[in-house]
Amino acid sequence: MSKEQNFISAVVYIKDDNQGTIHFFDKLNGVLSGHFIQYEIVAVNANCGDHHLSNLREWAKGIGQPLTIINMSLKQSHEQCMNAGLDMTIGDYVYEFDSTDLPYPEEIIWKAYQTAMNGNDIVTVCPKSTVGWSKAFYSIFNANSDAAYDLRTDVFRLVSRRAVNRAHAMSDNLPYRKATYAACGLKMAILEFDGRAGGKTDERFDLAVDSLAIYTNFGYKFSLGLTGCMLLAALCELAYTVTVWLTGNPISGWTTTMFVLTLGLFGLFAILAIMLKYLTLILKLIFQKQKYLIESTERL
């Protein structure tokens, strides 16, 4: 079988909590070496111990394949780590592996490339079943997003260099890569496999809040709905007050007053919290010049 001429890059996020790192790299290298003439593997070390890194270095020497290890400094988000790896790649197509879990058959890695050759700039690989908070989050996100494609829980994706350049043209920082890909206007395809995705990073809640604020109008709709509820409650309270006055049976107004004050303060603080979140994101995206911090880079 003749091998593909396109240069392929693979960015892999590694952490201490996964014991199957070497097994994953073996499977990935087997697929890439079997189908491509030229390829590179970039491992982003978020918080990996010396033992895991030593094993990875020995593995790279054993197969004779160049491996780039990016050692991140300090604690940074999953998206920042993956953006650092993405900026290091030079391939025509880039695989983005958010973890070294393998809940999917390795053949689907090659199938993703074949799907990209059918005119798709973004190919995302997703499990057929999604439950829990992830399903609820994506339902809310897709209902409030103007992107051409819906987002789903995925395990990895393959993007063309054109998609990477388009995403960076839309924003200097990529706080949520797959949301940017879905909104970039290029064709996207979805591959499904039987099974479920493994655990993701610990900062999922912060990422969910940030992505809803940046890529959807959920905050505006929520504040508008909350304002409507407050207005409805105020009208009900006005009707109650008029009814009591007309019946001539006035009662102590302390309970009513406290109810109105509590409801009003709740709505006020909820709207202020949404405003502060948006202001924080604007400050971060505009004034934060450094997208991520790298401690060192190793080319093996």
Residue, then its C-alpha position, 0 to 999 in steps of 0.5 A: m500500500s502506498k503511503e500518503q504524501n501529506f505531512i501529518s502532525a499529532v498533538v497529545y496531552i499527557k498527565d500523570d494520572n494516565q498509566g497507558t501513555i506508552h501504550f497509546f503512543d505505540k498505537l498512534n505511531g503504528v497507525l501513522s507510520g503505516h499510512f504516512i511517509q512524514y509525520e511528527i508527534v508532539a507531546v504536551n507535558a502538563n503535569c507529568g512526573d520524571h518517571h513517565l517522561s523517562n519512559l516516553r524518552e526511552w520509547a522514542k529512542g526505541i522506535g527511532q521516530p522524532l518526538t517533541i516534548i513541550n514541558m509547560s511551566l506552572k499550572q495552566s489550563h488544558e486548552q492553553c496546553m493544547n494551543a502550545g502544542l498546536d503552535m509547534t506543529i507544521g503538518d498539513y493536517v493535525y490530530e488533536f488528542d486531548s488525552t491518552d485514553l483509548p476507548y475507540p478502535e485505533e483504526i478510526i484514526w486512519k478513518a478520520y484522515q480518509t474522511a478529511m480527504n472527502g472535503n472536510d477540514i475538521v473531522t471530530v470523533c465522538p462516542k455514540s452515547t453521552v450522559g450526565w453533565s456533558k449532555a446537558f452542557y452541549s444541549i444548552f450550548n447548541a441551543n444558544s450558539d449560532a455555529a453551523y455545526d453542533l458540538r458533542t463530546d469527542v475524544f479527538r479531532l483532525v483539522s487541516r492547516r487551513a482550519v487552524n489558520r482560520a481559527h487563529a484569524m478569528s481570535d488570537n487566543l483560542p479559549y475553546r478550540k472545537a467551538t472555534y472550529a465549529a464556527c469558522g465556516l469550514k466543512m466539518a464531519i463527525l465519526e462515531f464509535d461504540g463506547r463512551a469518552g473517558g474522563k476529561t480535565d478538572e477545569r471542565f466547569d470553568l471551561a463550560v462557563d467561559s465557552l457559554a459566555i464567549y461563543t453563545n448568547f446564553g448570558y444575555k438570554f438568561s439575564l433577559g429571562l431573569t429580568g422578565c421573571m422579576l417584572l412578572a413578580a413585581l406585577c403580581e406584587l402590585a396586584y396583591t397590594v391593590t387587592v388588599w387595599l380595595t378589600g379594606n383588609p390591610i395587613s402588616g407589610w413586613t413580609t411583603t416588603m422583605f419578599v420584594l427586597t429579597l427577590g430584587l437583590f437576587g436578580l440584581f446580584a445575578i445580573l452583576a455576576i454575569m456582567l463581571k464574568y463578561l468583563t473578566l473574559i474581555l480583560k483576559l482576552i484583550f490584555q493577556k499577551q502571553k497565551y501560555l508559558i513553556e518551561s522547555t522544549e525537547r526534540l528527541 
